[in-house]
């Protein structure tokens, strides 16, 4: 299941120009939030807060759909609670 999400994240990724002639393929903010929440490290939670301070439109249904499956496999359901707390503060 994790591999399926990773493949989906790659398919959803897009190219962005960061500097003239510097174009990189990046994942969506939603996919990055799923990756970082799944990692469940203090730095990742801080990064999620930064993402939410910048992004004005987040597809929370998409995040919940994919993160729920991953945290079940990892047997760490508290990850969803932590993300919901951060979401309500943002």
Biopython code that builds the backbone (N, CA, C, O; Angstrom):
import numpy as np
from Bio.PDB.StructureBuilder import StructureBuilder

atoms = [
    (1, "UNK", "N", (0.821, -1.202, 0.000)),
    (1, "UNK", "CA", (0.000, 0.000, 0.000)),
    (1, "UNK", "C", (0.859, 1.259, 0.000)),
    (1, "UNK", "O", (0.544, 2.223, -0.697)),
    (2, "UNK", "N", (1.940, 1.260, 0.773)),
    (2, "UNK", "CA", (2.807, 2.435, 0.796)),
    (2, "UNK", "C", (3.379, 2.702, -0.584)),
    (2, "UNK", "O", (3.464, 3.852, -1.016)),
    (3, "UNK", "N", (3.765, 1.655, -1.268)),
    (3, "UNK", "CA", (4.327, 1.816, -2.604)),
    (3, "UNK", "C", (3.300, 2.434, -3.549)),
    (3, "UNK", "O", (3.653, 3.250, -4.400)),
    (4, "UNK", "N", (2.041, 2.051, -3.403)),
    (4, "UNK", "CA", (0.998, 2.639, -4.235)),
    (4, "UNK", "C", (0.910, 4.143, -4.016)),
    (4, "UNK", "O", (0.786, 4.905, -4.975)),
    (5, "UNK", "N", (0.974, 4.572, -2.760)),
    (5, "UNK", "CA", (0.919, 6.002, -2.481)),
    (5, "UNK", "C", (2.129, 6.716, -3.078)),
    (5, "UNK", "O", (1.995, 7.794, -3.658)),
    (6, "UNK", "N", (3.296, 6.121, -2.939)),
    (6, "UNK", "CA", (4.497, 6.745, -3.491)),
    (6, "UNK", "C", (4.393, 6.901, -5.010)),
    (6, "UNK", "O", (4.786, 7.926, -5.568)),
    (7, "UNK", "N", (3.863, 5.879, -5.664)),
    (7, "UNK", "CA", (3.677, 5.964, -7.114)),
    (7, "UNK", "C", (2.674, 7.055, -7.474)),
    (7, "UNK", "O", (2.873, 7.793, -8.438)),
    (8, "UNK", "N", (1.610, 7.155, -6.706)),
    (8, "UNK", "CA", (0.616, 8.204, -6.928)),
    (8, "UNK", "C", (1.236, 9.589, -6.741)),
    (8, "UNK", "O", (0.983, 10.498, -7.531)),
    (9, "UNK", "N", (2.039, 9.745, -5.707)),
    (9, "UNK", "CA", (2.688, 11.029, -5.449)),
    (9, "UNK", "C", (3.589, 11.430, -6.617)),
    (9, "UNK", "O", (3.641, 12.603, -6.987)),
    (10, "UNK", "N", (4.288, 10.470, -7.189)),
    (10, "UNK", "CA", (5.151, 10.764, -8.347)),
    (10, "UNK", "C", (4.300, 11.163, -9.548)),
    (10, "UNK", "O", (4.638, 12.105, -10.264)),
    (11, "UNK", "N", (3.197, 10.450, -9.771)),
    (11, "UNK", "CA", (2.323, 10.803, -10.905)),
    (11, "UNK", "C", (1.709, 12.191, -10.734)),
    (11, "UNK", "O", (1.490, 12.896, -11.718)),
    (12, "UNK", "N", (1.432, 12.582, -9.507)),
    (12, "UNK", "CA", (0.810, 13.880, -9.241)),
    (12, "UNK", "C", (1.826, 15.031, -9.214)),
    (12, "UNK", "O", (1.439, 16.200, -9.219)),
    (13, "UNK", "N", (3.099, 14.708, -9.188)),
    (13, "UNK", "CA", (4.125, 15.756, -9.096)),
    (13, "UNK", "C", (4.143, 16.621, -10.356)),
    (13, "UNK", "O", (3.744, 16.191, -11.438)),
    (14, "UNK", "N", (4.613, 17.840, -10.179)),
    (14, "UNK", "CA", (4.647, 18.796, -11.289)),
    (14, "UNK", "C", (5.994, 19.515, -11.310)),
    (14, "UNK", "O", (6.738, 19.513, -10.329)),
    (15, "UNK", "N", (6.279, 20.118, -12.436)),
    (15, "UNK", "CA", (7.523, 20.870, -12.577)),
    (15, "UNK", "C", (7.291, 22.331, -12.188)),
    (15, "UNK", "O", (6.278, 22.936, -12.540)),
    (16, "UNK", "N", (8.262, 22.878, -11.451)),
    (16, "UNK", "CA", (8.215, 24.294, -11.069)),
    (16, "UNK", "C", (9.578, 24.918, -11.309)),
    (16, "UNK", "O", (10.620, 24.316, -11.052)),
    (17, "UNK", "N", (9.535, 26.155, -11.814)),
    (17, "UNK", "CA", (10.783, 26.893, -12.021)),
    (17, "UNK", "C", (11.082, 27.674, -10.750)),
    (17, "UNK", "O", (10.295, 28.523, -10.334)),
    (18, "UNK", "N", (12.225, 27.382, -10.135)),
    (18, "UNK", "CA", (12.605, 28.038, -8.895)),
    (18, "UNK", "C", (13.526, 29.222, -9.133)),
    (18, "UNK", "O", (13.459, 30.222, -8.420)),
    (19, "UNK", "N", (14.357, 29.111, -10.103)),
    (19, "UNK", "CA", (15.239, 30.187, -10.547)),
    (19, "UNK", "C", (15.263, 30.111, -12.071)),
    (19, "UNK", "O", (14.897, 29.086, -12.646)),
    (20, "UNK", "N", (15.689, 31.183, -12.727)),
    (20, "UNK", "CA", (15.789, 31.074, -14.182)),
    (20, "UNK", "C", (16.633, 29.845, -14.562)),
    (20, "UNK", "O", (17.760, 29.666, -14.100)),
    (21, "UNK", "N", (16.054, 29.036, -15.395)),
    (21, "UNK", "CA", (16.691, 27.823, -15.905)),
    (21, "UNK", "C", (16.887, 26.727, -14.847)),
    (21, "UNK", "O", (17.611, 25.762, -15.088)),
    (22, "UNK", "N", (16.254, 26.868, -13.693)),
    (22, "UNK", "CA", (16.301, 25.826, -12.658)),
    (22, "UNK", "C", (14.876, 25.323, -12.459)),
    (22, "UNK", "O", (14.080, 25.930, -11.743)),
    (23, "UNK", "N", (14.576, 24.214, -13.101)),
    (23, "UNK", "CA", (13.238, 23.631, -13.028)),
    (23, "UNK", "C", (13.355, 22.269, -12.340)),
    (23, "UNK", "O", (14.163, 21.426, -12.729)),
    (24, "UNK", "N", (12.533, 22.078, -11.314)),
    (24, "UNK", "CA", (12.553, 20.828, -10.559)),
    (24, "UNK", "C", (11.158, 20.230, -10.500)),
    (24, "UNK", "O", (10.159, 20.950, -10.500)),
    (25, "UNK", "N", (11.103, 18.922, -10.449)),
    (25, "UNK", "CA", (9.828, 18.226, -10.283)),
    (25, "UNK", "C", (9.587, 18.066, -8.780)),
    (25, "UNK", "O", (10.431, 17.527, -8.063)),
    (26, "UNK", "N", (8.430, 18.537, -8.312)),
    (26, "UNK", "CA", (8.126, 18.496, -6.879)),
    (26, "UNK", "C", (6.761, 17.857, -6.642)),
    (26, "UNK", "O", (5.880, 17.887, -7.501)),
    (27, "UNK", "N", (6.615, 17.286, -5.469)),
    (27, "UNK", "CA", (5.327, 16.685, -5.126)),
    (27, "UNK", "C", (4.362, 17.775, -4.680)),
    (27, "UNK", "O", (4.766, 18.902, -4.394)),
    (28, "UNK", "N", (3.096, 17.427, -4.627)),
    (28, "UNK", "CA", (2.072, 18.382, -4.208)),
    (28, "UNK", "C", (2.202, 18.650, -2.709)),
    (28, "UNK", "O", (2.790, 17.845, -1.986)),
    (29, "UNK", "N", (1.663, 19.767, -2.239)),
    (29, "UNK", "CA", (1.689, 20.037, -0.794)),
    (29, "UNK", "C", (0.996, 18.922, -0.006)),
    (29, "UNK", "O", (1.446, 18.557, 1.080)),
    (30, "UNK", "N", (-0.084, 18.388, -0.543)),
    (30, "UNK", "CA", (-0.796, 17.307, 0.142)),
    (30, "UNK", "C", (0.082, 16.063, 0.289)),
    (30, "UNK", "O", (0.130, 15.451, 1.356)),
    (31, "UNK", "N", (0.766, 15.699, -0.779)),
    (31, "UNK", "CA", (1.634, 14.526, -0.718)),
    (31, "UNK", "C", (2.793, 14.762, 0.244)),
    (31, "UNK", "O", (3.185, 13.854, 0.976)),
    (32, "UNK", "N", (3.335, 15.956, 0.248)),
    (32, "UNK", "CA", (4.424, 16.274, 1.163)),
    (32, "UNK", "C", (3.947, 16.189, 2.614)),
    (32, "UNK", "O", (4.679, 15.706, 3.477)),
    (33, "UNK", "N", (2.740, 16.650, 2.883)),
    (33, "UNK", "CA", (2.186, 16.547, 4.233)),
    (33, "UNK", "C", (2.036, 15.080, 4.627)),
    (33, "UNK", "O", (2.356, 14.712, 5.758)),
    (34, "UNK", "N", (1.559, 14.243, 3.720)),
    (34, "UNK", "CA", (1.422, 12.814, 4.028)),
    (34, "UNK", "C", (2.794, 12.209, 4.330)),
    (34, "UNK", "O", (2.951, 11.499, 5.323)),
    (35, "UNK", "N", (3.780, 12.484, 3.486)),
    (35, "UNK", "CA", (5.130, 11.950, 3.717)),
    (35, "UNK", "C", (5.674, 12.391, 5.076)),
    (35, "UNK", "O", (6.210, 11.582, 5.833)),
    (36, "UNK", "N", (5.533, 13.666, 5.370)),
    (36, "UNK", "CA", (6.109, 14.210, 6.597)),
    (36, "UNK", "C", (5.353, 13.736, 7.839)),
    (36, "UNK", "O", (5.971, 13.435, 8.860)),
    (37, "UNK", "N", (4.043, 13.669, 7.764)),
    (37, "UNK", "CA", (3.274, 13.173, 8.907)),
    (37, "UNK", "C", (3.620, 11.700, 9.168)),
    (37, "UNK", "O", (3.773, 11.285, 10.317)),
    (38, "UNK", "N", (3.738, 10.932, 8.105)),
    (38, "UNK", "CA", (4.082, 9.513, 8.249)),
    (38, "UNK", "C", (5.449, 9.348, 8.909)),
    (38, "UNK", "O", (5.644, 8.431, 9.707)),
    (39, "UNK", "N", (6.395, 10.225, 8.583)),
    (39, "UNK", "CA", (7.729, 10.158, 9.192)),
    (39, "UNK", "C", (7.650, 10.427, 10.697)),
    (39, "UNK", "O", (8.404, 9.845, 11.477)),
    (40, "UNK", "N", (6.731, 11.316, 11.101)),
    (40, "UNK", "CA", (6.420, 11.533, 12.513)),
    (40, "UNK", "C", (7.625, 11.955, 13.352)),
    (40, "UNK", "O", (7.854, 11.426, 14.439)),
    (41, "UNK", "N", (8.399, 12.926, 12.824)),
    (41, "UNK", "CA", (9.534, 13.490, 13.569)),
    (41, "UNK", "C", (9.220, 14.947, 13.874)),
    (41, "UNK", "O", (8.438, 15.578, 13.162)),
    (42, "UNK", "N", (9.816, 15.476, 14.915)),
    (42, "UNK", "CA", (9.554, 16.872, 15.303)),
    (42, "UNK", "C", (9.800, 17.831, 14.149)),
    (42, "UNK", "O", (9.005, 18.744, 13.924)),
    (43, "UNK", "N", (10.885, 17.636, 13.418)),
    (43, "UNK", "CA", (11.210, 18.508, 12.283)),
    (43, "UNK", "C", (10.119, 18.440, 11.224)),
    (43, "UNK", "O", (9.769, 19.459, 10.628)),
    (44, "UNK", "N", (9.581, 17.252, 10.987)),
    (44, "UNK", "CA", (8.530, 17.097, 9.977)),
    (44, "UNK", "C", (7.257, 17.815, 10.392)),
    (44, "UNK", "O", (6.585, 18.414, 9.553)),
    (45, "UNK", "N", (6.914, 17.764, 11.677)),
    (45, "UNK", "CA", (5.717, 18.483, 12.143)),
    (45, "UNK", "C", (5.907, 19.989, 11.987)),
    (45, "UNK", "O", (4.971, 20.701, 11.625)),
    (46, "UNK", "N", (7.113, 20.470, 12.259)),
    (46, "UNK", "CA", (7.398, 21.896, 12.051)),
    (46, "UNK", "C", (7.302, 22.244, 10.567)),
    (46, "UNK", "O", (6.793, 23.306, 10.209)),
    (47, "UNK", "N", (7.787, 21.355, 9.710)),
    (47, "UNK", "CA", (7.688, 21.583, 8.264)),
    (47, "UNK", "C", (6.222, 21.630, 7.819)),
    (47, "UNK", "O", (5.858, 22.446, 6.973)),
    (48, "UNK", "N", (5.393, 20.769, 8.378)),
    (48, "UNK", "CA", (3.967, 20.781, 8.035)),
    (48, "UNK", "C", (3.345, 22.111, 8.434)),
    (48, "UNK", "O", (2.551, 22.675, 7.680)),
    (49, "UNK", "N", (3.693, 22.613, 9.600)),
    (49, "UNK", "CA", (3.181, 23.930, 10.016)),
    (49, "UNK", "C", (3.609, 25.013, 9.032)),
    (49, "UNK", "O", (2.829, 25.913, 8.717)),
    (50, "UNK", "N", (4.849, 24.929, 8.547)),
    (50, "UNK", "CA", (5.326, 25.897, 7.554)),
    (50, "UNK", "C", (4.546, 25.766, 6.241)),
    (50, "UNK", "O", (4.171, 26.772, 5.639)),
    (51, "UNK", "N", (4.307, 24.551, 5.805)),
    (51, "UNK", "CA", (3.534, 24.330, 4.575)),
    (51, "UNK", "C", (2.158, 24.972, 4.714)),
    (51, "UNK", "O", (1.693, 25.671, 3.813)),
    (52, "UNK", "N", (1.513, 24.726, 5.854)),
    (52, "UNK", "CA", (0.162, 25.251, 6.067)),
    (52, "UNK", "C", (0.138, 26.773, 6.178)),
    (52, "UNK", "O", (-0.886, 27.398, 5.901)),
    (53, "UNK", "N", (1.251, 27.368, 6.579)),
    (53, "UNK", "CA", (1.299, 28.834, 6.652)),
    (53, "UNK", "C", (1.439, 29.465, 5.267)),
    (53, "UNK", "O", (1.147, 30.647, 5.087)),
    (54, "UNK", "N", (1.884, 28.676, 4.298)),
    (54, "UNK", "CA", (2.098, 29.179, 2.942)),
    (54, "UNK", "C", (0.944, 28.816, 2.013)),
    (54, "UNK", "O", (0.487, 29.647, 1.228)),
    (55, "UNK", "N", (0.478, 27.578, 2.105)),
    (55, "UNK", "CA", (-0.554, 27.079, 1.189)),
    (55, "UNK", "C", (-1.941, 27.529, 1.644)),
    (55, "UNK", "O", (-2.299, 27.387, 2.813)),
    (56, "UNK", "N", (-2.696, 28.061, 0.724)),
    (56, "UNK", "CA", (-4.034, 28.541, 1.071)),
    (56, "UNK", "C", (-5.116, 27.509, 0.794)),
    (56, "UNK", "O", (-6.216, 27.601, 1.339)),
    (57, "UNK", "N", (-4.816, 26.539, -0.040)),
    (57, "UNK", "CA", (-5.815, 25.545, -0.399)),
    (57, "UNK", "C", (-5.207, 24.154, -0.272)),
    (57, "UNK", "O", (-4.312, 23.782, -1.032)),
    (58, "UNK", "N", (-5.704, 23.393, 0.697)),
    (58, "UNK", "CA", (-5.205, 22.043, 0.945)),
    (58, "UNK", "C", (-6.379, 21.069, 0.827)),
    (58, "UNK", "O", (-7.455, 21.318, 1.371)),
    (59, "UNK", "N", (-6.169, 19.978, 0.124)),
    (59, "UNK", "CA", (-7.193, 18.946, -0.011)),
    (59, "UNK", "C", (-7.067, 17.974, 1.165)),
    (59, "UNK", "O", (-6.352, 16.975, 1.087)),
    (60, "UNK", "N", (-7.771, 18.285, 2.249)),
    (60, "UNK", "CA", (-7.689, 17.484, 3.471)),
    (60, "UNK", "C", (-8.288, 16.095, 3.283)),
    (60, "UNK", "O", (-7.843, 15.142, 3.923)),
    (61, "UNK", "N", (-9.279, 15.966, 2.426)),
    (61, "UNK", "CA", (-9.847, 14.639, 2.172)),
    (61, "UNK", "C", (-8.811, 13.711, 1.557)),
    (61, "UNK", "O", (-8.715, 12.542, 1.933)),
    (62, "UNK", "N", (-8.042, 14.230, 0.617)),
    (62, "UNK", "CA", (-6.976, 13.447, -0.012)),
    (62, "UNK", "C", (-5.951, 13.022, 1.033)),
    (62, "UNK", "O", (-5.553, 11.858, 1.077)),
    (63, "UNK", "N", (-5.526, 13.961, 1.871)),
    (63, "UNK", "CA", (-4.530, 13.666, 2.905)),
    (63, "UNK", "C", (-5.049, 12.577, 3.836)),
    (63, "UNK", "O", (-4.355, 11.595, 4.101)),
    (64, "UNK", "N", (-6.260, 12.751, 4.326)),
    (64, "UNK", "CA", (-6.819, 11.780, 5.274)),
    (64, "UNK", "C", (-6.965, 10.402, 4.626)),
    (64, "UNK", "O", (-6.663, 9.383, 5.246)),
    (65, "UNK", "N", (-7.426, 10.379, 3.386)),
    (65, "UNK", "CA", (-7.608, 9.105, 2.685)),
    (65, "UNK", "C", (-6.311, 8.304, 2.618)),
    (65, "UNK", "O", (-6.302, 7.101, 2.878)),
    (66, "UNK", "N", (-5.225, 8.971, 2.271)),
    (66, "UNK", "CA", (-3.963, 8.258, 2.080)),
    (66, "UNK", "C", (-3.180, 8.077, 3.374)),
    (66, "UNK", "O", (-2.550, 7.039, 3.577)),
    (67, "UNK", "N", (-3.212, 9.063, 4.237)),
    (67, "UNK", "CA", (-2.469, 8.944, 5.490)),
    (67, "UNK", "C", (-3.110, 7.918, 6.419)),
    (67, "UNK", "O", (-2.405, 7.223, 7.151)),
    (68, "UNK", "N", (-4.414, 7.816, 6.401)),
    (68, "UNK", "CA", (-5.107, 6.841, 7.260)),
    (68, "UNK", "C", (-4.623, 5.423, 6.999)),
    (68, "UNK", "O", (-4.383, 4.655, 7.930)),
    (69, "UNK", "N", (-4.486, 5.088, 5.741)),
    (69, "UNK", "CA", (-4.021, 3.741, 5.372)),
    (69, "UNK", "C", (-2.586, 3.530, 5.842)),
    (69, "UNK", "O", (-2.246, 2.470, 6.368)),
    (70, "UNK", "N", (-1.752, 4.541, 5.650)),
    (70, "UNK", "CA", (-0.336, 4.400, 6.012)),
    (70, "UNK", "C", (-0.135, 4.287, 7.516)),
    (70, "UNK", "O", (0.662, 3.467, 7.971)),
    (71, "UNK", "N", (-0.845, 5.098, 8.294)),
    (71, "UNK", "CA", (-0.660, 5.032, 9.751)),
    (71, "UNK", "C", (-1.227, 3.728, 10.317)),
    (71, "UNK", "O", (-0.762, 3.240, 11.347)),
    (72, "UNK", "N", (-2.219, 3.176, 9.648)),
    (72, "UNK", "CA", (-2.730, 1.869, 10.071)),
    (72, "UNK", "C", (-1.665, 0.796, 9.864)),
    (72, "UNK", "O", (-1.470, -0.064, 10.722)),
    (73, "UNK", "N", (-0.979, 0.849, 8.728)),
    (73, "UNK", "CA", (0.099, -0.105, 8.471)),
    (73, "UNK", "C", (1.240, 0.074, 9.471)),
    (73, "UNK", "O", (1.858, -0.902, 9.897)),
    (74, "UNK", "N", (1.512, 1.308, 9.836)),
    (74, "UNK", "CA", (2.592, 1.623, 10.769)),
    (74, "UNK", "C", (2.168, 1.401, 12.221)),
    (74, "UNK", "O", (3.004, 1.363, 13.125)),
    (75, "UNK", "N", (0.873, 1.255, 12.429)),
    (75, "UNK", "CA", (0.287, 1.078, 13.756)),
    (75, "UNK", "C", (0.607, 2.263, 14.675)),
    (75, "UNK", "O", (0.980, 2.092, 15.835)),
    (76, "UNK", "N", (0.449, 3.477, 14.112)),
    (76, "UNK", "CA", (0.641, 4.709, 14.874)),
    (76, "UNK", "C", (-0.513, 5.668, 14.584)),
    (76, "UNK", "O", (-0.313, 6.705, 13.951)),
    (77, "UNK", "N", (-1.731, 5.325, 15.048)),
    (77, "UNK", "CA", (-2.889, 6.168, 14.758)),
    (77, "UNK", "C", (-2.799, 7.569, 15.353)),
    (77, "UNK", "O", (-3.517, 8.473, 14.923)),
    (78, "UNK", "N", (-1.928, 7.755, 16.334)),
    (78, "UNK", "CA", (-1.767, 9.080, 16.945)),
    (78, "UNK", "C", (-1.240, 10.114, 15.947)),
    (78, "UNK", "O", (-1.351, 11.317, 16.185)),
    (79, "UNK", "N", (-0.677, 9.657, 14.848)),
    (79, "UNK", "CA", (-0.210, 10.580, 13.807)),
    (79, "UNK", "C", (-1.376, 11.424, 13.303)),
    (79, "UNK", "O", (-1.228, 12.629, 13.097)),
    (80, "UNK", "N", (-2.534, 10.798, 13.106)),
    (80, "UNK", "CA", (-3.712, 11.540, 12.634)),
    (80, "UNK", "C", (-4.160, 12.570, 13.663)),
    (80, "UNK", "O", (-4.573, 13.671, 13.298)),
    (81, "UNK", "N", (-4.082, 12.226, 14.939)),
    (81, "UNK", "CA", (-4.448, 13.173, 15.993)),
    (81, "UNK", "C", (-3.521, 14.389, 15.982)),
    (81, "UNK", "O", (-3.973, 15.528, 16.101)),
    (82, "UNK", "N", (-2.236, 14.135, 15.839)),
    (82, "UNK", "CA", (-1.262, 15.228, 15.802)),
    (82, "UNK", "C", (-1.526, 16.138, 14.599)),
    (82, "UNK", "O", (-1.507, 17.362, 14.724)),
    (83, "UNK", "N", (-1.770, 15.539, 13.446)),
    (83, "UNK", "CA", (-2.039, 16.341, 12.256)),
    (83, "UNK", "C", (-3.311, 17.166, 12.425)),
    (83, "UNK", "O", (-3.347, 18.330, 12.027)),
    (84, "UNK", "N", (-4.338, 16.588, 13.001)),
    (84, "UNK", "CA", (-5.585, 17.326, 13.222)),
    (84, "UNK", "C", (-5.385, 18.496, 14.180)),
    (84, "UNK", "O", (-5.994, 19.551, 13.998)),
    (85, "UNK", "N", (-4.551, 18.330, 15.188)),
    (85, "UNK", "CA", (-4.248, 19.436, 16.116)),
    (85, "UNK", "C", (-3.547, 20.582, 15.377)),
    (85, "UNK", "O", (-3.883, 21.753, 15.558)),
    (86, "UNK", "N", (-2.579, 20.224, 14.551)),
    (86, "UNK", "CA", (-1.871, 21.240, 13.765)),
    (86, "UNK", "C", (-2.833, 21.932, 12.807)),
    (86, "UNK", "O", (-2.792, 23.151, 12.645)),
    (87, "UNK", "N", (-3.688, 21.155, 12.185)),
    (87, "UNK", "CA", (-4.655, 21.721, 11.238)),
    (87, "UNK", "C", (-5.563, 22.730, 11.909)),
    (87, "UNK", "O", (-5.817, 23.793, 11.342)),
    (88, "UNK", "N", (-6.054, 22.436, 13.084)),
    (88, "UNK", "CA", (-6.970, 23.358, 13.763)),
    (88, "UNK", "C", (-6.265, 24.621, 14.230)),
    (88, "UNK", "O", (-6.903, 25.663, 14.377)),
    (89, "UNK", "N", (-4.967, 24.548, 14.464)),
    (89, "UNK", "CA", (-4.195, 25.743, 14.863)),
    (89, "UNK", "C", (-3.874, 26.648, 13.689)),
    (89, "UNK", "O", (-3.635, 27.843, 13.862)),
    (90, "UNK", "N", (-3.870, 26.072, 12.487)),
    (90, "UNK", "CA", (-3.462, 26.856, 11.296)),
    (90, "UNK", "C", (-4.591, 27.691, 10.757)),
    (90, "UNK", "O", (-4.415, 28.402, 9.768)),
]
sb = StructureBuilder()
sb.init_structure("model")
sb.init_model(0)
sb.init_chain("A")
sb.init_seg("    ")
for serial, (resi, resn, name, xyz) in enumerate(atoms, 1):
    if name == "N":
        sb.init_residue(resn, " ", resi, " ")
    sb.init_atom(name, np.array(xyz, "f"), 0.0, 1.0, " ", f" {name:<3s}", serial, name[0])
structure = sb.get_structure()
